[in-house]
Amino acid sequence: MTAPEAVVHHSSAPGPEAGTPTALRVLTWNIEFATHTLRATRAIEQQTAEEHADVVLLQEMDERGTAEIADHLGLNYAYVALSVHPRSDRNFGNAILSPWPLSGVEVVPLPHTAAIQGQPRAALGATVEVASGSVRAFSVHTETPVLSHRRRLRQFVTIGEAVDQWTVSPVVVGGDFNTASQRSVRAVTGELARRGLHRVSAELGPTFRRGGRSFSLDHIFARGLALAEAELLVDHDASDHDAIRVTLVRTH
């Protein structure tokens, strides 16, 4: 599969003040077809009012919604979509946003298209140049459980292989992994653990609810970083998913 180049935008807004922060703050959120981006923007703004988010990982985004959030919050961003979703009739992709400079943007096509709609998916990677040093970040949205477990596992392996390319800087991988069963949670956790990443959002509860059931679909994994704090952002006026926000500290 030939992946398109990501759209990269550098904000004209001033970045964070100089200094060496002791923590890295990461937020990931699937914003349901980028339908209510203004509501999502307000929720992110309220969540990060006292301490800015260093890395924001978004899924189910289109280019308009990504730009809208980035412009309002004064963030740099990278965005990519491999397909148009038939439900929204708009691009359907991932974004990485940050007040810090972004570099080394990479599109990682995931193997196996959607079982019914035939859509391809990709992970998006970028290096975030925070004051304390670079961090490699990936925004991920893997296929739904309609795809076989074996094929979904191959998507997890592909993400792990992309992470393996970064051996020096800390790595953060976050997004919607569509892990609707404990078997699939164990599968992605185990595969990324082989690459040295641990699930820093493990203490949080479900992030998605449907038909009276709750599912842990969204996760954040990290390498070279330890968890200081984790919390859910619940705003169902903006999305059918909860957002995850973690505060991490470097381990070396």
N, C-alpha and C positions, 0 to 999 in steps of 0.2 A: 504494500500500500504506500502510495506517495502522499506524504502529509503536506498540507498547505503551510505557508509561513504564518507565524503568529503576528497579530497586530500589536505593536508596541507603542505606547504613548508616554511621553515624559512631561509631567505636570510642570507648569510655570509657578506653582505655589511654592513658598519656602518650605524646606524640609524641617525635620526636628532640629532643635538646638544642638550644637556640638557638645560632645561629652562622651563618656563611656558608660552606657546603661548596664546595669547588672542583670537585667532580665530581658527576655524576648517574648513578646505577646503575639499570639497567633490566633486568628479566628477563621473558622471554616463554616460555610453555609450554602446549602442548596436552596436557591431562591425560586423554586417552582415556575419554570418557564419564563423567568425574569418579568413576571406580570406586574408585581407590586414593588418596583424598585425604589420608589420614593419612600414608601413605608419602611422598606428594608434599610434604606439609607438613614432614616431617622432612628431606627432601632440600633444600628451600628454606632451612630453618633452618640446616642445616650449611653450605650454600653462602654464606649471608649472615651467618655467625656473627660475623665480625670487622667487617664493614661492612654495614649494613642496605641492603636494596634500596629505592630511592626510589619506583620504579614497578614493579608486577608485573602483567603482562598474561596472562590465562588464557583458554583456549578449551576447548570441549566441556564446559562446566561446567553444573551445575544449581544451584539456590539453596541447597540444603543443603550441598553441597560447598564452595561459595564462602564461606558463613558459617563453616563448620568451619575452613577455612584462615585466614580473617581473624581469627576469635576466638582461635585458637591463637597467631597471630603478632602480635596486637594491632594490626590494620590497619583503616583505613577501606576501604569498598569500594562500587563501583557494579556492578550486574549486570543483564543483560537476556537474554531468550530469546524468539524468535519462533515456536518450534515445539517439539513433543515428538518425540524421535527414536524411530523404530520399533524399533531394536535395543535401546535401554535402557529405553524406555517412560518416560523422564523428560525434563524440559526440557533443551534443548540450546542453550547460549548462551555469551556472552563476559562477562568480568569485568575490572575495573581495581581494583587494591588498592594502598594506600599508607599509610605511617605519617603522611603529610602530609595536610592538609585537601583535600577534593575539592569542586569546584564546576562549574557549567555542564555538567552531564551531558547528553549528547546521544545519541539512537539514530539511526543512519544505515541505513535499510533498503537492501539491495543488490538491484538488479534481477535478474530471472530466478530462478525457483525450480528446485530440483533436478530433473534430467531424468527420473529414475525415481520418486523418492518425493514430489516436489512440495513439498519443504520450502523455506520462505524463510530467508534469512540476513540478518544485519545487522552493521555495525561499531558499536562503542561508543566514544564520546569523552568525555573529562572533562579539566578543568583541574586540575593538581596544583600546590598552592601550597607549593613547596619554599622553603627559607630564602633562597635566592639569587634568587627570583623565580618567576613562574608558568611552567609547561610544559604544553602541550596534548598529551595522550596519546590514542591510539586503539588498541583491541584489535580485531583483525581475524581473521575466518575466512571465506575465500571458498570458493566451490563447488569440488567435485572436477573432474578433467579429463573426467568423463562429460559435463559441460556443454560445449558447443562453445567453441572458442577465442574466437570473436567475442563470445559472451555473457560469457565470463569476463573478457575485456578491458573490457567495459562495467562490470563490477563494480570493476575496478581504477580506471577513470575516475571512478566515483562516489566512491570513497575519496579520490581526488585532489581532487575538487570540494569535499568536506568539509574537507580540509586547507586549501584555498584561502581558506576563511572566516577563517583565523587568520593575520594578517599581521604581528603584533608579537612574540608570545612564541615561543620555540623549540617545535618539534613533534617528537614521537616516534610512529611508527606501527609496531606489531609484531604478529606472530601467525602463524597457519598460512595461507599463501596457496595451498596445494595446487599448487605449481609443480613438477609431476612431470617436466617437460622443460626443457631449456635455452631453448627458444623461449619458454615461459611465464615463466621467470626474467627473460629479456631484456624481455619485454612489461611486467611489473610494474615492473621497475627503470627502464625507459625512461619509463613513464607517470608514476611518482612523481618522477623526475628533472626532468620538465617543471614540477613544482611546487616544485622546489628541494630535494627530499629525496635523500639519498644512502644507499646500502645499507651501513650500518656493520658488518653481520655478514658481509660478503662474503668475508672471509678464512677463515671457518669451513667445515668440511666438511658432508657430508650430515647431516640431522637425523631421517631416517626410513629404515627398511630393511624390505623385504618381498620374498619370493621370490628371495633372493640378489642383489637389486638395492638400490642406495642412492639416495636422493632428497633434494634440498635444498628442503624444503617450507616451512620456517619462516625468517622474516627479521625484522630490525629496520632501519627507515629513520629518518633524522633530518634535521632542518633547523635551522640555528643552533647545532649541536652537532658537535663533532669526536670521533672515536674515540680513546680512550686505551688501552683493553684490551677484548678479546673472548674468550669461552670458551664451551665446551659443557658442560652438565651432563647426564651420561649416567646414568640410573637407570631401567632397563627393568622393574624391579619396580613402578614407579609409573605408567609410561606407555610406549606404543609410540613416542613422539616423544622426542627429546632437547630439553632446554631450552637457550635462548640467554641468556647474561648479558653485557651490555656496560657499560663505564664510559665516560661521555662528559663532555667539558668544553665550556663555552660558548665560542662563537667571537666573540660581541659582547655 
